[in-house]
Amino acid sequence: MSLKKVRVPPFSRGPEPPLDHPLVSAAVARLRDPGARPVLLLGIGSGRHVAPLLTTGARLIAFDADPARAATARATFAHAERFEARSGGDAELAALPELAAVVSTHALLHGTPATIAATLAILLDRLAPDGDAFATIGSQADPRYGTGTRVAVDAFAPVAGPEAGVAHAYFDERGVRRLFAGFARVDARETAAGEHVGTWAHGSDAASIVHWFVHASAA
């Protein structure tokens, strides 16, 4: 299973990044007419992206490797008629129905290049022919690249903090293009992401974080 559990505190109304995540905003703008096919939020995190994605009118499946995260989301958004939360790994992802879109602001940061590629292959298979993927991918321009415990080529796990022991994969532009080679169109932008990362996972290091923000279309 390539999805990694990350220790996250219970949902709260505490401080979050001051700006909406640009990938979520892009997905909302793109999904004004999603039809009957569901949208997948891969990685629930603090749950802050659920409400804006529900404004599209789409059925939303929030998916997390951690059953406790899925259960908390299920309880928190019990009032939402077009919402469900699921948990599991790649096998459960492969069993999902055809998707209008996939949004992942953090789940695809975790793992190794090989496991992330495997998960993306499953997501591409589940996407509708006109579907879109919005994903955050680790960048080799991030100062954390090469620090911590090396677990694979271009993958390192922090030794301390909320994500201690969780493998993070880092890509250059060529690696990102290779990762999304199965998609017809790919827009990948290397971005200073400190204003957008979740406060539950990052503290004083947030300002220096660099990610790839990727919008990929299946056709």
N, C-alpha and C positions, 0 to 999 in steps of 0.2 A: 504494500500500500504506500503510495507516494505522498499522500496528504499527511501533514504533520500536525500533531496537537501542540498548541501553544498555550501556556498558562495565562489565563485572562481572568480578571476579577468579575464578579457578577455585574449584570447590566446596571448602570447608574446614570444619573443625570449630571454627573460631574463635568468638568471642563473638557472640551474636545477641540480639535483644530479649528481655527477661526474661519477657514474657507471650506466650502463644499469640495469633495474630491472631484477633480476634473473628469475622471473616467466615468463616475456616476452621473455627473451632469451631462456628459456626452451621450451616455446610454439613454437617459431620460429624454433628451431631445430627439434621439433617433427612434425611440419606441412609442411615438405618439399614437401609432395604429398597429399594435403588436398582433392583433388577431387572437385566435384561440390558443396559440402555442405559448407555453410558459417561458418565463425568464429565470435563469439560474443565477443566484448570488452564491458564488463559491468562496466560502470562508465568512463566517458571521461576525467575528470580532466583537466589538462593543454593541453591534446592532444599529449603528447610526445610519447605515445605508438602506435599511429596510423601508423606512417611511418614504423617502424620495422615489424609490423604485416602484412603490405601490401607486404613486400618482400617475403612472403610465396607464393604469387600468389593466395591466397584464396580470395573469396569475403568476405569483412569485414563489419559487422554491429556494429557500435558504438552506445551504448544505454545509456541514462542518464535519471534520474528522472526530470531533469531541461530542459524544452523545449529550453531555451535560450542557454544552453550548446550545445545541439544537433544542433541548428541553426548555431551557430558559427563554429562548426566542419564541418557542411555541406558546409559552405562558404569557410572555410580554405582549405578543401581537395576536392574542386569542380573539380580539374583536375584529380583526381583518378577515373578511370573507374569502379573499383570493390569495391567502397566504398559507404556506405549509413549511415546516422545518424538518429536514432529514439529516441523518448522520451516516457515516460509513467511509469507505475508501473507493478505490478505482472500480471495483466490481459493482458497487452501488451506483456510481456515476454512469457506468455503461448501461445500466438498466433504466435510466431516466427516459422520459418521452422526448420526442423531437422538440428542440428548443428554439425560441425566437432569438435569444441572445444569452451570452454568458458574461457576467461581471465578476471580476476578481481583483480586489484592491490590495490583497496581501497574501492569500493562500499560495500563489505561485511564486512567492519569494522563497518558500521553504522547501527544502529537499536538495537533490543534486540535479545537475543538468539532465541526467538520464531519466530520473523519476518525473521531473517536470515535463520533459518531452513526451513521456508515456501518458501523463494525464492530459496534456494538450491534444494528443492524438485521439483520445477518447472523446474529448469535448468537441473536436472537429467532426467526429462521426455522429454525435448527437445533435449538432447544429442543423437547422433547416438550410436548404440550399441558398436562401437569401439571408441567412443569419449573420450575426456580428458577435465578435469577442472583444471585450474591453479588459485589459489585463495589466497589472503592475509586475514588472520583471526586475530582478536585481541587476545593478550596473557595476561594472568593474571600475568605474570612476568614483564609486562610493568609498570613502576612507576606511570602511570596515573590511573591504576586500583584502584577503590575505592575513587577517587577524583571527585569533582564536584557534580552535582545533581544526585541522584540515581533515575532512571526512571523505573527500573525493576531489578530482580535478575541478578547480574553480568553485569549490563548495567548502564553507567553513562554519563552525558552530561557535557562538560566543561562549566564553567560560564563566560569565557572570551576568546578572540582570534577569529581567522577566523572560528572556528568550534563551537563557543558558542551556546549552546542549542541543538546541534546535538548529539543524543544518540550514544554511542560507546559500543559494546558488547565485553566481554573478556572471554576467554576460557582457561581451563587447558587441558592437553593432552586427558584426558578421554572425556571431552566435545567436543573436536575437532573430536575424533573418532566417537562419537555419532552423531555429526553433519553430517558426511560423511558416515554414516552407510549404506546408499543405494548404495554406489559405491563398485565396486568389489575389487579395490586396492587403497590404500591410503598411500602416502608418506608425512608425516607432520614433518616439522623441525622448531623448535623455534629459531628465528634468531634476532640478533641485526640489526635493519633495518634503522638506522640513515642515512646511505649512499644512501639509495634507496627511501626514502619518498619524496613526492613532496614538493618543496619549497613554493608553494602557500598555503599549509595548515599548515606548521610547521616552527617555527623559532628556537629559542635557545633551545627548548626541543627536537629537532630532534635526537641529539646524543644518547639520553637515550631510544629511542623507541624500543620496542620488539614486533615482530609479529610472527605468525605462517605462514610459506610459505608451501602451500599444493598443491601437484599434485595428483589428483584423477582420476582414469580411470573407465569408466562405465562398462567395461568388462575385 
